[in-house]
Amino acid sequence: MTFPRPSYLTLAGVVGLAVSLPWPADAQERLVGVRTTTLTPLWESWTFGNGVAHHVGGDSVTVSELTQLSLPFAGVIPLGDRVTVDIAGAYSRGTVRLAARDATLGVDQYQLSGPTDIKVRLVARLVGDGLLLTLGANAPTGNTSLDSEELAALRVLAAPALRLQVPALGAGPGGTAGMVLATRLGDWAWALGVSYEMRGKYAPIAALTAGAPSPDFDPGDVLHFSLGLDGFLGQHGMTLALSTDLYTEDEFRVSGSVNESTVIQLGPTASAEWRLRLAARGWRELTLYAVDRYRTKYKQGGQMVEGTSGNQLDGGLRAVRALSPGVGLAFGLEGRHHTGLKVDRSIATAGYAGGAITLGIQLSRGGFAIQPFARGQVGSIDSGGETARARGLAGGLTIAAGF
């Protein structure tokens, strides 16, 4: 395996992730090129041994298992040689099963289903490959009017510890504008990105995963900064990206109150991503990676709130072994350690420690590619001092076409 010279266009794509709306992995680094479409039907499941405790307010239930069926899709449309438009969305149906009946809602399972918001991103090369403009919009096609059962399902399905493909449906209208400046210094490519994100008027996931006391959350805006570099270490390629997010003030209504509200301000978050692409004969990809994200405490009423800081560390190996020109064996190994937030005892802020293995086959011919895959995970989930064994299974099929 050999690598091309460091590309600051590709590096700008990596850094550009911090200056655009959240984006599917299929579309993250493609900025210009042929039209492509990607469809990934996916089934995901988690079981929790004897059940994991889930406390919300004064209520408490035990979650025994959950499943989600989702259909994410993405498209890349080049507009000439210098502009690309990406579109992404999904449909999902999630079910959370309880070990015993929820006495408040009178049900033994929660469900949440429907289409998600549609995300649109435009990337334009303004000065060669060295200056990029990114514009993103969140079209509010997903449901934001959740009843009590759907909100209960969201509190579980949106948990970062579970990392489901489609954690929520709608977030309301939003948008992002940013710039990425890239250049080459010696044998290394560098990129610097900055953007401003205006978040929609409904962000229950942001509230739940931050540990805010109410999901009725009107978020402020976010300022993103990112810095990346890409180059060689001998015959191997390395990419390093650093980013930080700064938040304006958010407002949420106190649970059970129409007029009473309070203001919080999320603390800055910092992220670091490292990739080492190993050169090895017979391998199409052999990449070691590590990603770390740290969330600082948030403020409420000008005072720091204890238990609202946390760290997420992910690392592992991704590999594709070439079996023939059109066939490859893909596999991955991953370890995760998420501290969670101690501000409450719900699954939405739970900690997780565990590992995963993914196996798949890559089949390609001409502009068409298909990849069936399966994933198994095992670990432990901690919802505020109550720990349960967690096992995850997933299976899917990625279908991609270029034309």
C-alpha positions as CSV (number, residue, x, y, z in Angstrom):
1,M,0.0,0.0,0.0
2,T,1.3,3.5,-0.9
3,F,-0.2,6.9,-0.1
4,P,-0.3,10.0,-2.3
5,R,1.2,13.2,-1.1
6,P,-0.6,14.9,1.7
7,S,-3.8,16.5,0.2
8,Y,-4.9,19.7,1.9
9,L,-8.2,19.4,0.0
10,T,-8.9,16.1,1.8
11,L,-7.5,17.5,5.1
12,A,-9.8,20.5,4.7
13,G,-12.7,17.9,4.5
14,V,-11.6,16.4,7.8
15,V,-11.3,19.8,9.5
16,G,-14.6,20.9,7.8
17,L,-16.5,18.3,9.9
18,A,-16.2,20.8,12.7
19,V,-17.6,23.7,10.6
20,S,-20.7,22.0,9.3
21,L,-23.8,20.2,10.6
22,P,-23.4,16.6,11.9
23,W,-22.9,14.4,8.8
24,P,-23.0,10.7,8.0
25,A,-19.6,9.0,7.7
26,D,-20.3,8.2,4.1
27,A,-20.2,11.8,3.1
28,Q,-17.6,13.3,5.5
29,E,-14.6,13.6,3.3
30,R,-16.0,13.9,-0.2
31,L,-16.0,17.5,-1.4
32,V,-16.0,17.3,-5.2
33,G,-16.3,14.5,-7.7
34,V,-19.0,12.3,-9.3
35,R,-22.6,12.1,-8.2
36,T,-23.0,9.4,-5.6
37,T,-25.9,8.0,-3.6
38,T,-25.6,5.8,-0.4
39,L,-28.3,3.8,1.3
40,T,-27.7,1.8,4.5
41,P,-30.5,-0.3,6.0
42,L,-29.5,-1.1,9.5
43,W,-30.7,-3.1,12.5
44,E,-29.3,-2.4,16.0
45,S,-30.1,-4.1,19.3
46,W,-28.9,-3.8,22.9
47,T,-29.7,-6.1,25.9
48,F,-28.9,-5.3,29.5
49,G,-28.7,-8.6,31.4
50,N,-31.1,-8.1,34.4
51,G,-31.8,-4.6,33.2
52,V,-30.3,-1.1,33.6
53,A,-31.8,1.4,36.0
54,H,-33.2,4.6,34.4
55,H,-34.2,7.4,36.7
56,V,-36.0,10.5,35.4
57,G,-37.2,13.0,37.9
58,G,-39.0,11.1,40.6
59,D,-39.8,8.1,38.3
60,S,-37.7,5.0,37.9
61,V,-37.9,2.2,35.4
62,T,-35.6,-0.7,34.4
63,V,-34.8,-1.0,30.7
64,S,-34.2,-4.6,29.6
65,E,-33.5,-4.2,25.9
66,L,-34.0,-2.0,22.9
67,T,-34.0,-2.2,19.1
68,Q,-33.8,0.2,16.2
69,L,-34.4,-0.2,12.5
70,S,-33.1,2.7,10.4
71,L,-32.7,3.6,6.8
72,P,-30.0,6.4,6.5
73,F,-29.4,7.8,3.0
74,A,-27.0,10.3,1.6
75,G,-26.3,11.9,-1.8
76,V,-23.5,13.9,-3.3
77,I,-24.2,16.3,-6.2
78,P,-21.3,18.2,-7.8
79,L,-22.3,21.6,-9.3
80,G,-19.5,22.1,-11.8
81,D,-15.9,21.6,-10.8
82,R,-15.8,23.8,-7.6
83,V,-19.1,23.3,-5.8
84,T,-20.6,20.2,-4.2
85,V,-23.9,19.8,-2.5
86,D,-24.5,16.9,0.0
87,I,-27.9,15.8,1.2
88,A,-28.6,13.3,4.1
89,G,-31.5,12.0,6.1
90,A,-33.0,8.9,7.5
91,Y,-36.1,7.0,8.6
92,S,-36.1,5.1,11.9
93,R,-38.2,3.0,14.3
94,G,-37.0,2.5,17.8
95,T,-38.5,0.3,20.6
96,V,-37.4,0.4,24.2
97,R,-38.6,-2.6,26.3
98,L,-39.0,-2.5,30.1
99,A,-38.5,-5.2,32.7
100,A,-41.7,-4.1,34.4
101,R,-44.6,-1.8,33.5
102,D,-44.1,2.0,33.7
103,A,-46.6,2.9,36.4
104,T,-46.9,6.5,35.2
105,L,-47.5,5.9,31.5
106,G,-49.1,2.5,31.9
107,V,-46.9,0.8,29.2
108,D,-44.2,-1.8,29.2
109,Q,-42.4,-0.4,26.2
110,Y,-41.7,2.9,24.5
111,Q,-41.6,3.6,20.8
112,L,-40.3,6.4,18.6
113,S,-40.5,6.3,14.8
114,G,-40.6,8.6,11.8
115,P,-38.4,10.5,9.4
116,T,-35.4,12.6,10.6
117,D,-34.5,16.2,9.6
118,I,-32.9,16.6,6.2
119,K,-29.4,18.0,6.3
120,V,-28.0,19.9,3.3
121,R,-24.4,21.0,3.0
122,L,-22.7,23.1,0.3
123,V,-18.9,23.2,-0.1
124,A,-17.3,25.6,-2.5
125,R,-13.6,25.9,-3.4
126,L,-13.0,29.7,-3.6
127,V,-9.2,29.9,-4.1
128,G,-7.8,26.8,-5.7
129,D,-8.0,24.0,-3.1
130,G,-6.8,26.2,-0.2
131,L,-9.9,28.2,0.8
132,L,-13.3,26.5,1.3
133,L,-16.7,27.9,2.1
134,T,-19.1,25.6,3.9
135,L,-22.8,26.3,4.3
136,G,-25.2,23.9,6.1
137,A,-28.9,23.9,6.7
138,N,-31.1,21.6,8.8
139,A,-34.5,21.3,7.2
140,P,-37.1,20.5,10.0
141,T,-38.7,17.4,8.4
142,G,-38.4,15.3,11.6
143,N,-41.0,15.3,14.4
144,T,-40.4,17.7,17.3
145,S,-43.9,17.3,18.9
146,L,-43.3,14.2,21.1
147,D,-45.9,12.8,23.4
148,S,-44.9,11.3,26.8
149,E,-44.1,7.9,25.5
150,E,-42.0,9.2,22.6
151,L,-40.1,11.4,24.9
152,A,-39.4,8.5,27.2
153,A,-38.1,6.5,24.2
154,L,-35.9,9.5,23.2
155,R,-34.3,9.6,26.6
156,V,-33.0,6.1,26.1
157,L,-32.4,6.0,22.3
158,A,-30.4,9.3,22.4
159,A,-27.9,8.1,24.9
160,P,-24.3,8.6,23.7
161,A,-23.2,5.4,25.5
162,L,-25.4,3.4,23.0
163,R,-24.3,5.3,19.9
164,L,-27.3,4.4,17.8
165,Q,-27.3,5.4,14.1
166,V,-30.4,7.6,14.4
167,P,-30.7,8.9,18.0
168,A,-33.5,11.4,17.3
169,L,-36.0,12.6,14.7
170,G,-36.2,16.4,14.6
171,A,-34.3,19.4,16.0
172,G,-36.1,22.3,14.2
173,P,-34.5,24.6,11.7
174,G,-30.8,25.5,12.0
175,G,-27.9,26.5,9.9
176,T,-24.1,26.8,9.8
177,A,-21.6,28.9,7.9
178,G,-17.9,28.5,8.0
179,M,-14.5,28.8,6.2
180,V,-11.6,26.4,6.0
181,L,-8.1,27.6,5.1
182,A,-5.7,25.0,3.9
183,T,-2.1,25.1,2.9
184,R,1.1,23.0,2.6
185,L,4.1,23.7,4.8
186,G,7.0,21.4,3.8
187,D,5.8,17.8,3.6
188,W,2.7,18.5,5.8
189,A,-0.7,19.8,4.9
190,W,-2.4,22.1,7.4
191,A,-6.0,23.3,7.6
192,L,-7.7,25.8,9.9
193,G,-11.5,26.0,10.2
194,V,-14.0,28.3,11.9
195,S,-17.8,28.4,11.8
196,Y,-20.9,29.7,13.5
197,E,-23.8,27.4,14.1
198,M,-27.4,28.7,14.7
199,R,-29.2,25.8,16.4
200,G,-33.0,25.3,16.0
201,K,-35.6,26.1,18.6
202,Y,-35.9,22.5,19.7
203,A,-33.0,20.4,20.9
204,P,-34.1,17.7,23.4
205,I,-30.9,15.6,22.8
206,A,-28.7,18.5,23.6
207,A,-30.6,18.9,26.8
208,L,-30.7,15.3,27.8
209,T,-27.1,14.4,27.0
210,A,-25.9,17.5,28.8
211,G,-27.9,16.6,31.9
212,A,-30.1,19.7,31.7
213,P,-33.1,19.3,34.1
214,S,-35.7,19.7,31.4
215,P,-35.9,18.5,27.7
216,D,-37.9,21.6,26.8
217,F,-34.7,23.3,25.7
218,D,-34.2,26.4,23.5
219,P,-30.5,26.2,22.6
220,G,-28.1,29.0,22.0
221,D,-25.6,29.1,19.2
222,V,-22.2,27.5,18.8
223,L,-18.8,28.8,17.6
224,H,-16.5,26.0,16.2
225,F,-12.8,26.2,15.8
226,S,-10.6,23.4,14.3
227,L,-7.0,22.8,13.3
228,G,-5.7,19.8,11.4
229,L,-2.5,18.5,9.8
230,D,-1.7,15.6,7.5
231,G,1.6,14.1,6.4
232,F,4.0,11.2,6.3
233,L,5.8,9.3,9.1
234,G,8.2,7.3,6.9
235,Q,6.0,5.3,4.5
236,H,2.9,5.8,6.7
237,G,0.4,8.6,6.6
238,M,-0.9,10.5,9.7
239,T,-3.7,12.9,10.3
240,L,-4.3,14.9,13.5
241,A,-7.3,17.2,14.0
242,L,-8.0,19.4,17.1
243,S,-11.3,21.3,17.7
244,T,-13.2,23.2,20.3
245,D,-16.7,24.4,20.6
246,L,-17.9,27.5,22.5
247,Y,-21.6,27.9,23.4
248,T,-23.8,30.9,24.0
249,E,-26.5,30.9,26.6
250,D,-29.4,28.4,26.4
251,E,-32.9,28.6,28.0
252,F,-35.1,25.8,29.2
253,R,-38.5,25.8,30.8
254,V,-38.8,24.3,34.2
255,S,-40.6,21.0,34.1
256,G,-44.3,21.4,34.8
257,S,-44.2,25.2,34.4
258,V,-45.5,27.3,31.5
259,N,-43.9,30.6,32.4
260,E,-40.9,29.8,34.6
261,S,-37.6,29.3,32.8
262,T,-33.9,29.4,33.6
263,V,-30.7,30.0,31.7
264,I,-27.7,27.7,31.4
265,Q,-24.5,27.9,29.4
266,L,-22.8,24.8,28.4
267,G,-19.1,24.7,29.1
268,P,-16.5,24.5,26.2
269,T,-15.8,21.1,24.7
270,A,-12.5,20.0,23.2
271,S,-11.8,17.2,20.8
272,A,-8.8,15.5,19.4
273,E,-8.7,12.9,16.6
274,W,-5.7,10.9,15.4
275,R,-5.3,8.5,12.5
276,L,-2.3,6.5,11.4
277,R,-2.7,4.9,8.0
278,L,-0.2,2.0,7.8
279,A,1.3,1.0,4.4
280,A,1.1,-2.8,4.0
281,R,1.1,-4.9,0.9
282,G,-2.3,-6.5,0.2
283,W,-4.3,-4.1,2.3
284,R,-6.6,-1.4,0.9
285,E,-6.9,0.1,4.4
286,L,-5.1,-0.4,7.6
287,T,-5.8,2.5,10.0
288,L,-5.2,3.0,13.7
289,Y,-7.3,5.7,15.2
290,A,-8.2,7.4,18.5
291,V,-10.8,10.1,19.3
292,D,-11.1,11.9,22.6
293,R,-13.8,14.5,23.5
294,Y,-14.0,16.3,26.8
295,R,-17.0,18.3,28.0
296,T,-16.5,20.9,30.7
297,K,-19.1,21.8,33.4
298,Y,-22.0,24.0,32.4
299,K,-23.3,27.0,34.3
300,Q,-26.8,27.5,35.7
301,G,-27.6,30.9,37.1
302,G,-23.9,31.8,36.7
303,Q,-22.8,28.9,39.0
304,M,-21.0,25.8,37.9
305,V,-23.1,22.7,38.2
306,E,-21.3,19.7,39.7
307,G,-21.4,16.4,37.7
308,T,-21.8,18.0,34.3
309,S,-18.3,17.3,32.9
310,G,-17.3,14.1,31.2
311,N,-15.0,12.5,28.7
312,Q,-15.4,10.1,25.7
313,L,-12.5,8.1,24.5
314,D,-12.7,5.9,21.4
315,G,-9.9,4.0,19.7
316,G,-9.3,1.0,17.5
317,L,-8.3,-0.4,14.1
318,R,-10.1,-0.3,10.7
319,A,-8.8,-2.6,8.0
320,V,-9.7,-3.9,4.5
321,R,-7.9,-6.9,3.1
322,A,-7.9,-7.2,-0.7
323,L,-9.0,-10.6,-1.8
324,S,-9.4,-9.7,-5.5
325,P,-9.7,-6.5,-7.5
326,G,-13.4,-6.2,-6.7
327,V,-13.6,-8.0,-3.3
328,G,-12.3,-7.0,0.1
329,L,-12.6,-8.4,3.6
330,A,-13.4,-5.5,6.0
331,F,-13.0,-5.7,9.8
332,G,-12.7,-3.4,12.7
333,L,-11.8,-3.5,16.4
334,E,-12.8,-0.8,18.8
335,G,-12.6,0.1,22.4
336,R,-14.7,2.8,24.2
337,H,-14.6,4.4,27.6
338,H,-17.2,7.1,28.3
339,T,-17.4,8.5,31.8
340,G,-20.9,9.8,31.4
341,L,-22.2,12.7,33.5
342,K,-23.0,12.3,37.2
343,V,-25.6,15.1,37.2
344,D,-28.4,12.5,37.1
345,R,-29.0,8.8,37.0
346,S,-30.6,8.3,33.6
347,I,-29.3,6.3,30.6
348,A,-29.1,9.5,28.6
349,T,-26.0,10.5,30.8
350,A,-24.8,7.0,31.5
351,G,-21.1,5.9,31.3
352,Y,-20.0,3.0,29.2
353,A,-16.9,0.8,28.9
354,G,-16.5,-1.9,26.4
355,G,-15.3,-3.2,23.0
356,A,-16.7,-4.1,19.6
357,I,-15.8,-6.1,16.5
358,T,-17.1,-5.5,13.0
359,L,-16.9,-7.8,10.0
360,G,-17.9,-7.2,6.5
361,I,-17.4,-7.9,2.8
362,Q,-16.8,-5.2,0.2
363,L,-18.0,-5.9,-3.3
364,S,-17.5,-3.4,-6.1
365,R,-17.8,-3.2,-9.8
366,G,-17.7,-0.1,-11.9
367,G,-19.5,2.6,-10.1
368,F,-21.5,0.3,-7.8
369,A,-20.5,-1.1,-4.4
370,I,-22.2,-3.1,-1.8
371,Q,-21.0,-4.0,1.7
372,P,-22.9,-6.3,4.1
373,F,-21.6,-6.1,7.7
374,A,-22.2,-7.3,11.2
375,R,-21.1,-5.9,14.6
376,G,-21.0,-7.3,18.1
377,Q,-20.4,-5.2,21.2
378,V,-20.0,-6.1,24.9
379,G,-19.4,-3.9,27.9
380,S,-21.0,-2.4,31.0
381,I,-23.2,0.7,31.3
382,D,-23.4,2.8,34.5
383,S,-26.4,4.9,35.1
384,G,-25.4,6.8,38.2
385,G,-23.7,4.1,40.2
386,E,-25.9,1.2,39.1
387,T,-24.0,-0.9,36.6
388,A,-25.4,-3.5,34.2
389,R,-23.9,-5.8,31.6
390,A,-24.5,-4.5,28.0
391,R,-24.5,-6.5,24.8
392,G,-25.0,-5.0,21.4
393,L,-25.6,-6.6,18.0
394,A,-26.0,-4.8,14.7
395,G,-26.3,-5.8,11.0
396,G,-26.6,-3.8,7.9
397,L,-26.0,-3.4,4.2
398,T,-24.3,-0.3,2.7
399,I,-25.2,0.2,-1.0
400,A,-23.4,2.9,-2.9
401,A,-23.5,4.0,-6.6
402,G,-21.6,6.6,-8.5
403,F,-22.5,8.1,-11.8
